[in-house]
Structures are given as C-alpha cells and as structure tokens.
Amino acid sequence: MFSLNEQKAIELGESGEKAVREQNEYDALQYIGYLRELGEELLNTNLENDLKRVAISLRNIGNKAVQKRIENVASNAIEAIGTLADSSVEKDFSNALWSFSKAAQEIGKGASQADMLEPAGSAVKVLEMIGRGAVEKRMEVVTLWTTMALEEIAYLASKKQLEDLSNAAKTAREGIIEASEETGFVTREQIVKYPQLISQTVSEFSDMQNLQPAGYGGSRPNEEFTEEEFFEEEAEEEGEGKEE
C-alpha cells in the first residue's frame, strides 16, 4: 500500500513519462519541477521512504528522455536528482541516497550510450557528490555503489570513444576512493571487488540478469541498450496508444 506522497510521486512520474513519449518537453520539465518540489517537502518533513519514490519517478522520466533523445529533459532530471541528493546527504538519508545514486547511474549510463554528453557529464558530477558525501557520512553501501556506477559510465563512454567523459568518470571515482582511504573508511580493495561480487551473485539468478554491472560477466549490463531498441520501444508504445 503506497502512502499519499508515494502515490503523488508515482502519478507525477507517469505524467512526466507520458509527456516525454508525446515529445512535449514543456510539460515534462513541469513534472520534473513538481517532483523536485515534492522531494523538498519530504526532506523538510523527514519522510525518507516517500522520498525514494520521487527518485524512482525522476529516474523513469530521465531514462525515457534519453531513449527519446530529449537532452534538456534528461539534464533537468539529473539536476533535480542532484539537488535532492545533496540535501539527503545533510539529512543522513542513506536509503534515499542509494535510490538517487541508482537514478543518476541509470540515466548516466543511457546518456553515455546515446552520445548525450551534457546529461552524462551531469550524472558523473552528481555521483561524485553523492559518493563524497557518503564517505563523509560513513555510508558504506552508497560509497560502494557510486564508485561502481562511475566505473560503469567510464567503461561505456570508452566503448563509445567518449574519452573526455570516460576520463571524468574515472577521475571522479578515484577521488571518492582516495577520500575514503584517507579517512580510513572503505578500502580500495573492497571497492574494486564490489562489482565483481555483484556480477558473481546475479549470474546465479536468471531473474536478476538486468543488474549485471557494465564490464563484468557475459550478460548485458543493466540499462545497456542498442539504437535498434529505441525504435522497437517507440513502435510498441505507438501500438499501445492505438489500442487505447
């Protein structure tokens, strides 16, 4: 059973995704703004669980914007994620930060593959901010996750020969690792092993294959899609619209 706040976040997210599908950039940006405002209200009232649903809705809008090649919407989704994540660091909301880091990760990975440099670069900056905040607040899972996400973006950007983006992600990841080691928190060895452990775990469960980290294992990693799939998704959506 969803709370009223969660239901509101879901509805705003679905409306934002619909606007993106219809190529309505103005409305999509409006719904991102509404989600950011809702997130700020939830932060002020310390409703962390509800805030996680806002992160998911922003992620969904951002992912759809990447698939539809609407760069401004994808960038604004990342910006909203960064704003709310920054405040979540101050609040010590580790669970919400994990959701925000996963949102930035997925949009950043998709943008890297779609050659959308602005949202991809913004995702790198947001992940670095979350990772450094996680080190400062001693949030182990968030620290490990952000370093893995940055490694994935670096890998995917390198595959697309986007060397500046790949280097930015590598530099951000190294900065988090160094900050963690300097404060005696998560070690470099733990950070290096983390995606390998996830890869080994998900390879044993067929229903978890979409969680495979980019660059590890034989399965296609989470959110790694091809240009052909963009058009396949569009065709499916058009078909659904006609049925309605």
Salt bridges, closest charged atoms under 4 A:
ASP92 OD1 - LYS137 NZ 3.50
GLU106 OE1 - ARG59 NE 3.88
ASP115 OD2 - LYS160 NZ 3.95
GLU128 OE2 - ARG132 NE 3.31
GLU152 OE2 - LYS109 NZ 3.15
GLU174 OE2 - ARG188 NH2 2.69
GLU181 OE1 - ARG188 NE 3.71
GLU189 OE2 - LYS193 NZ 3.35
GLU224 OE2 - LYS159 NZ 3.05
GLU227 OE1 - ARG69 NH2 3.43
GLU229 OE2 - ARG220 NH1 2.90
GLU233 OE1 - LYS64 NZ 3.73
GLU234 OE2 - LYS68 NZ 3.88
GLU237 OE2 - LYS64 NZ 2.65
GLU237 OE1 - LYS68 NZ 3.09
